[in-house]
Amino acid sequence: MESLVDARGLLCPEPVLLVKREMDRLGGKGKIYVTVDSGTARENITRLAKSQGWEVTVVQQGETAELTLTKT
């Protein structure tokens, strides 16, 4: 399953909580696409995902970062 989280304009910990909710909703596996516009949110989401066994790919586009979290 796949999911999209747009966390632009949100302050931590809200982006992390949104991603965690999606991880749980997907049953701990799948693909989550996350858009953030904060370096802190990018780092915190990456840390959360890796701690839960998700692979993380980040593409930085100016102020915005596109994260792809994958777990099979």
N, C-alpha and C positions, 0 to 999 in steps of 0.2 A: 504494500500500500504506500501511497505517497501523500504528502501534506505540504502546505505552503504557510509560512508564518512571516508576516510583514511586521517587523518590530521597529520600523523607522519612527523616530520622534519619541520613543519611549525610554525612560530612564531605568537603570538597573535598580532593583532586581526583576522588574516586569518582563523584559525580553527572555531572561533565563526561565522564569516561571511559565511563560507561554510555551517555550520549547519543551520543557519538562512535561507539561500537560500533554503535548502532542506525542512525545515519546511513550508516555503511559497509554494514551488512546490507541496508538498503533500496536500496542502489545509488546513493545520493546524491540521491534524490528520493522524495517521498511526504509523509506527515504523521506527526509524532511528538507525542504528548501527554505532557507531563512534569509531575510533581507534586513540589514541593520545599518545605521548611520553613525555608530559610536564604536570607537576602538575598544572601550571598556566592555561593551555588550559583546562584541566579536570575541574578545579574549575569554570572557566568562562563559559564553555559550560553548566555545571550543573546549574549555576545561571540563565543563559538565559532560559534554558528549563523549569525550575521551575517557572520562572516569566511568561512564556507563557502557563502554565497549563499542562506541560508534566511531566510524571513520569520518574524518572531517576534511573537506576541500574548501578552500577560501579563494575567491576571486575578488580582488579589490578594484573598484571602479570609481576613482575620485574619492568622495566622502562616503560612498556607499560600498558595503561589502556583501557579497552573495556567498552564503555558506551552504554547502550540501552535506547533510549528515546521512550516512548510510550504515545500515546494520542488517545482516542476513541471518 
